[in-house]
Amino acid sequence: MEPSRRAVLRGGLAAAALATTGGVATAAPERGRRLPFLLDMVQSNPGEPAFTSRFNDPKTLAGYGYDGQVVNEFTPPHTAITFDTVDPRIFPPGSDGRAWVEKTAREIDDRIARAHAAGIAAYYFTDIIVLPKRLVDLFGAEILDDKGRIDLARPRTREIHRLMLREVFARFPGLDGLVVRTGETYLQNVPFHTGNNPILHGESSHLDLLGILRDEVCERAGKRVFYRTWSTGGDKLTSDPAYYRAVTDQVATHENLVFSIKHTARDFWRTVEFNETIGVGKHRQLVEVQCQREYEAKGACPDYVIDGVVNGFEEFRHGPRPIGLADVADNPLIAGIWTWSRGGGWRGPYLRNELWCELNTWVIARWARDTGLGEEGAFAAYTDRIGLRGGQSRRFRRLALLSAAGTLRGHYSQVHPMRRLLWTRDQFLGGSDKDLADDFTSIVDKGQIEPVLAEKAEAARIWREVVSLSDTLPLREGADRDYLRVSARYGQALYDVIHHGWQVMLRGFAGDRTGRYDRAAMRAHLHRYDETWLRWQRLAAENPSCGTLYQPYGFGKKGPDGLYDADPDHGMKPSVDRYRALLG
């Protein structure tokens, strides 16, 4: 069994009891570090209108103690230059492409000016490779590989990127630097550009790109580069310490070059261990923390994660360390925190109140400014900020920690290490017909049906307590006070749907294998499943602050607009309805 999975199983209910009665024990605050960088990003959904968020305002970020804003509208600065230094035919004057580029450039000018007016730095989230379609038409023979991909191994491609970066900082001299992503290339918002993953040749591709960025941005322009290690497609830079060092040790350190690493070894999931590349090597590092978790309802219900991010999530607290940021806070390589206050993933749920995003964002920001406070000290400062004292503050903390315990048992599992952690994500709920099929097979084979379903029942019980606590907390702001109660009930409905849906699907799945169905239990839970959906729909209809609801279908394919849609043929509803028909 993998070490991470052993740790998950060791966590057990004892860790839950600790989590739900106040978290790990903390000593009196000691003198801590003020981490050099504290950045925030709002990432709106690709191809959709930008989020309306308080965190778009640099003044808000400055008030929270941030010193930098990462702007991510999927229109990075190199899509807002003319490329005249490469070839004036790319965006000739009077063309539609030139007009779009110039309009986008003015918008970037405004975002930079607003950040500087608030006294913080302006950085732009930058996907590489993204180049004008016309440029690719003109130079395809020199920059494309035999599969039609733009290839940094080609000398002309590297030359174009050097010219591109020089033009970026000539056009935007106030830009303080770039946050560079490889591995995922979103083109939904850039109609005149195309692109692909630059890491076509493993280690050598990273070194080619890092060499260009260090020369052109850090040295020539005197600006910062935050180079993200996150990637998809099996790129080991994300979480393999040996590979991380094999790449980064070949790059000379520079005060303007920082590597940016997710705190998790894969994506922002529970039951995924702390990223072992954090704190190793010779370069300074920024740690990424998602405050609106895309796999956990996106703030439509309580979802407090900073206790886990800092102290380690409960499923790892009996395993080897490091498990959280507190374990590495004194390492001088740890140079800062980059929060995603909003965004990540696709589609909904869509929010009308940012209470839970703010809680996560504010607490981790406060901790980053004085790690000696500890997570619990930073949390206490937040409860004071929202007008809670004494027993009220303790109840709010219990609610927050319960939300983490309920999410672990509802979405994930300590009984059965889930193979497909994204069986539910964004606004989608997968089912036994596809997304849960492999896990259900393993659960049945191992005789774990009853303990797994008992865990889902325990999650539902936890969320009932969250609702009860929410009714006792007089938050200072009336809108937040209302949303606290509404969002707690949203969470209860979500995890009741999961509880009853799993009861129907898993018992039905087992019956498909044996020919024997627990019809009485399945009927009872089918009735409760239907009731819960009606209750959830009434909650949304009667409460304007309620987040948009989940869809009982799996995460589907990209549509013609480049956005992901529901899978109309698979998911919780088709799965439950199959057993509905069987029960008659």
N, C-alpha and C positions, 0 to 999 in steps of 0.2 A: 504494500500500500504506500502511496506517495506520502511524504512527510506532511504536506499541507492537508491531506485528507485525514491523517491521523489526528492532526490538531483540531480539525473540525469536529471529529467524533469525541475527542477528549473534552471539548467545551462543556457540553451537557447542560442539564438544568441547574447545576450548582453555579455555573457561570451566569446563568440567567438570573438566579436569585441575587447574585452580587450586583449585576447590572441594574436590576429593577429596584434596588434599595439604596441607590446613591452612587453607584460606580466604584471604581477602585479607590482605596484609601489614599488620601493625599496629606502630605506634611505641610507645615506652614510654608508660605511662599518663600523661595530663596531668590537670590539675585540671579537673573537669567540673562539671556542674550536678546538683543534687538537685532533681528535678522536684517541684513542690508537691503533686501528687495521685498516689497509687498505689492504684487500686481493683481489686477482683477480684469475679468473679461465677461461680457455678455455675448453669448453665441446664439444669435437668432437661427431659426431653422433654415437650412439652405433652400432657396427658391420660394420662401414665404416672406410676407411683410415683417419688418424688424419688430422685435418685442418692444412694447412700451414698458419701461422699467426705470425705477429710481437709480439703478446701477449704471445706466447710460450716462448719467450726469457726473462729470468729473468732480464737481463740488461735493457730491455725496461721498465719493470715494476718498477725497481728501479729508472729509470729516470723520471717516472711519479709520484714518491713519495710513491709507494707501499712498504710495509714492509713484505709481505708474498705472496707466490704463492700456490694456491690450484691446484694440478695436478689431472686431471680427465681423465684417459684413460680407465676407467672401468676395470682396472687391479689393484685393491687396494693391499696394502702391505700384507694383510693376504691371498691373493692368491699367494704370492711369497715366502711363507715359506713351509718347508717340513712337518711340523706337527710331527716331530720325537718325540717331547716331549709328544705327545698323543699316537702315535702308529707308529713304523717304517715301518709298512706294507702299510701305506697310500701312500707314494711316495718312494718306494724302489730305491736304487741306480741302475742306468742303465735303468730305466723305461722311457717311453716317457713323463709321467707326471712330473717326477723329472727333466728331461731336460727342459721342458717348465717352470717349477717353477724357476729353476736356471737362465735361460735366462731372465725371467721377473724381477727377483731380481737384476740382473746386470743393467737392464734398469732403475730401481728405484734408484739404487745407483747413476747412472749418473745424474738423474733429481735432486736428493738431492744436489749433489756436484755442479751442475750448479747454483742452487738457492743460495747456500751459497757463491759461488764465486762472485755473484752479490751483496752480502750483505743483502739478504732477507731470511726469514724463508721458509721452505719447509713443506707443509701440503699435505696430500693425502685424496681425496674424497673416502669415504668408505661406500659401501652398506653392511648392516647387516640385515639378515643373509645370508652369502655366505660361504659354506664349501665344502671341496673336496668330490666328488661323492663317492670315495672309503671309506672315513670316514663314510659317511651315510650308506653305505653298511655294514660296520663293526659294527656300533653302533646304527643302526636304531631302534632296540627294546628299547633302552634307551633314545633316543632323539626325536622320532617321536610321534605325537599325533595320535588319531584314524582316522584322515583324511590324514595321511601321511605327515604332515607338521612338520618341525623342530621347536620345542617348547621350548622357554626359561623358561617355568614353570617347565621343567624337570631338576632335579639336575645335571644330567650328561651333559646336554646341557650347563648349566652355567659353569660347571667345564671346559669343552672344550674351551669355549670362554675366560676364564681366562688364560688358558695355551696358547691359540692362541695369545692373546695380549702380553703376556710375551715374546713369541718367536718372535713376530713382532719387538719389540724394542731391543731385543738381536741381531737380524739380521740386523736391521737398526737403529743403535744408533744415527745417525745424524738426523733422522726424527723428526721434531719439533712438530708433532701432527696429529690428524685425524679430518676430517670433516665427521660426521656420518649421513647417511641418512637411514631412515626406510620407509616402505610403498611402495617403488618401488625398485625392485631388477632386475638389468640388467645383464644378463648372456651371452650376445652375444660375448664378448671378452675373456671369461674364459672357455675353452673347457673341463677342468677337474674338474669343480666345479658346484654345484647346490645351490639352496637357495630359500628363501621365506621371506615374510613380517614377522618381529618378533613380531609385535603388534597383537597378537592373543587374548589377554585378556584385552584389553583396558589399563586403568591406571596402573594396576599391571605389565603389560609387559614393559611399559616405565620405571617404577621404577626398575624392575629387571635389565634392560639394563643399565640405568643410574648408578645404584649401581656398576655394574661390571666396567663400563668405569671410574667412579670416582676413584674407588679403584686401578685399574690396570694401567690406563694411567696417570691420574692427580697426584695420590699419589705415587705409586710404581715407575713408570717410570719418573715422573716429567715432563710430556709432556702435551700439550694442547688438549682438546676436544672441538670442536664446534658441538653442538648437534642440528641438524636441526629439526624444528617443522613441516616442510612441510611433508605431507603424502597424500595418496589417500584413497578412500574407506570410507570417512566420519569420519576420525580421527579428533576429535575436538581440538586436540593440535594445529592444524594449525592456528586457528583464534578465538577461544572461550576463552576470558580472564578468566572466572571462571574456566573452565577446565584446562587451562594453569596453573593457580595458584594452583588448587587442586593437580596437579602432581608436579610442580616444587617446591612448598613450602615445600614438604616433603624431598627434597634433600638439604643437607647442601651446602652452597656456598663454592666455591674454586676458587682461583685465576686462575687456569688452566681450569675451566669449564665455557663455554660461550654458550648461546643458540642463534641459528641462525634462523632468521625469515624473510620471504618474506615481502616486504613493502605492498603488496596487501593481502586482506583477503582470496583470493583464488589464482588462478594462475595469471601470469603476463598479465592481461587483463585491458583495459580501462573499465570504468563504474563499476568497482569493488572497493569497498571502501578501505580506508587505514586500515591496520591490527591493530585491537584494542588490540592485545596482546603486541604491541610494547610499551615499557616504563612501564610495570606493573610487579609486583612480586619483587623478591629480587636478582635475578641473572643478571649478565651483559649480554648484547645482541649485536649481530651482525645483521645488516639489509642487506638483499639480494636485489640486483638490477640487472635486466637483461638488458644488453646494446644492444643486438641483438635480438629484440623481435620476438619470434617464431610465433606469431599470426599476425604479422604486416610486413611481407615481408623480415624479417631477414637482413635488411640493404641493400637490393637490390634497395630501394628507400629511400629518406630522411624520418627519423622517430625519431625526437628529443623528448625524454621523460623526461629529467632531470628537466626541469621546473616543470612538473607535479609531479615528484617524490619528489622534495624538497618543492615546494610551494603549491602543490595540483593541481590535474587536473581540468580543467575548469568546468567539470560537477559537481564538489563538492564545488566550491568556494563560494556558497551561503548557504552552509549547516553547520552543527556543526563541530567543530574541535576536535581533530587533523585530518588534511587531507594530511599532507606531513611531510617530515623530519624536515623542519624548525620549526614546532610546537613542536618537541620533542628534538631538538638538545642540549638543556641545561640540559636534564635529565641525571644524572650521570650513569644510567643503560645503556644508549646508548654508546657502547664501540667501534663501528666501522662500516665500510661498507665492504661488500663483493660483488664485481662486477663480473658478468659473461660477460666479454668483448666479448666473442664469445660463441655461442652454446645455446642449449636448443631445444627440439623438435626432429623432424625426417626429413630426406631427405633434400630437398632444400627449397627455392632458394639457390644456391651455389654462393659465392661471389668471385670476382676477385680484389676487392678493399675494404678496411676496413674504409673508410672515416666516415661513419655514426656510426659505432661501436666505432671508436676512439673518435668522438665528445662526445657521451654519456659517455664513460669511462673516458676521460680526465677531463670533467667538474665535474662529481661527485667526482672524486679523488681529484681535486683541492679544491672543497667545503669541503670534509672531512678533509683536512689538515688545513683549516681555515674557519670554518662555518660563521665567521663574514663577509666574502666576500659576502655572499648571492649567490644564483644561478646565478643572472645576472652578478655579478662581476666575478665569475669563468668563465662564458661564454665569457665575454669581454677579459679575459686573453687568452682564446683559439683563439679568432679571431685575436688577436695580434700575436699569435704563427704561424698562417697560412698565415700571411702577409696581413691582411685586416685592413683598417683604416677608421675612420670617417663614411661617408655615406655607404661605402662598408660593414663595420662591422654591421651597423644598418640594411642593406638589408639582410645580411646573417642571422641575428637574426630573422628578419621577416620571411624569408624562413623557418627557423627551427621551429618557432612557428606555421606557417601555416601548416607545415607537420603534426603536432599534431592535429590541428583542422580538416584537411582533412581526417586524419585517423579515427578520432572519427565519422565523418559523413559518411564516406565511408564504413568502416568495421562494426562499431557499429551503435548506433542511440541514439539521444536525444528525438526523437518523440515517439518511441516505444521501451521500455526497452527489449532488446533482451533476449530471454530465452536460445538460443543456441549460445553462444558467439564464439564457435569454428566451426561455419558453414563454415568458411574458416580458415585454419591454414597451417603452413609450405608452401608447394607448391600446395596446393589443394583448389579448389573452389567448394563448395557444391551448391545444387540447390533446386528448389521448390519440387522436387520429393521425398526428404527425409530430408536433413539437415535443410531446411527452412520451411518445411511444417507446423509445429506448430506455428512458428512466423507469417507466412503468414495467417494462419487461424485467429489468433488474430487480425492482422492488418485489414483484411477484416471485421471481426465481429464488430470492433470498428469504422469502417468508416475512417480509417487513410491512405488509399491508396495514395491519392494525397499529403498530407504532408510528408509521408515517401519517396515518389519518388522525391519530391522537395528537400528533404535533400540530397538524392544521387546526384541530379543535382548540388546542392551547393558544395558538395565534389568535383565533377568534375571541377567546376569553380575554386575552391581553388587550385587544382593541376595545372590548366593552369597558374595561377599566380606564383606558384612555378617554373614552367618551365621558365616563363618570367624573374623572378629574377635570376635564375641560369645562364642565359646568360650574366649577368652584373658583375659577381664576379670573379676577377682575383686571385684565390688562388695561393700561391707561388709555390707549386709543380704541375708540368704539368700533371702528372697522376691524381692527385686529381681534378684539374681543369676540365679535360675531364670527369672524373667520375661524378662530380657534375652535369654536363649537361645531361649526359646519364642517371644517376639514377633518376633525376627529370622527365625525359621523361618516364622512366619505371613506376614511380608512376602515372603519368598522364594516361598511358595506362592501368595500373591495375585498377584504379578507374573509368576510362571510361568504361572498360569491366563490372565492377560491376554496374555502373549506367545504361548502356543500357541493360545489362542482367537482372537486377531487373525490368526494365520497361517491358520487354517481359514476364518474369516469373510471376511477381505479377499481371499484368493485365490479363494474361492468367489464372492464378490461380483463380482470381475473376470471370472471365468468366466461368470457370468450375462450379462455384457455382451458377451463375445466368442464364447461357445459353446465355449471351450477352457479346460479345468480342469487345473491342475497336480496331478493326482491323487496322485502319489507323495508330494509334499511335504504335501499336505493329510492323507493317511492317517497319515504319520509324526507330524505335530503333533496330530492327533486322538487318537492313542494316548497321546502325552505329556500331552495335556490331561486325559484320563481318569485317567491315573496320578497326576497332580498333585492332582486333586480327592480321590482316595482318600488320598493322603499328608496333605493338609490335614485331612481328616476324622479320620484317626488322630491327628494332632497334638492336635486338640481333645479327642478321647476320652481320650487318655492323659495330658493335662496340665491339671490343674484351673485353673491360672492363665491358660489360653488365652482370649483374647477370643472372643466368638461369631462364627460364620462369616458370610461374605457369602452372599447368595442369587443364583443365576444368572439373575435376572429384572430387568427395568427398574423404575424408580421409577414407581409407579402413581398411582391417584387416591385421594382421601380416602374412607374408609369411613364407615359410619353413626356411628362413634364419633369422627369428626373427625380420625382419624389416617391417615397415608398407608400404603398397602399395596403389595406387589409387583404388577406388571402380569403376570398369569398367561399372557398371550398373546404377550408380547414380551420380548426380553432375550437374554443370551448363550446360555443353554441352548436355547431354541427356534431360534435362529439356527444354532448348531453342529449341532443335531440335524437340521436341514433338509439340511445338507451331509453329515451322517452317512448319511442315507437315500440321497442322490445317489450317494455312493461305494459303497454296497452292502455 
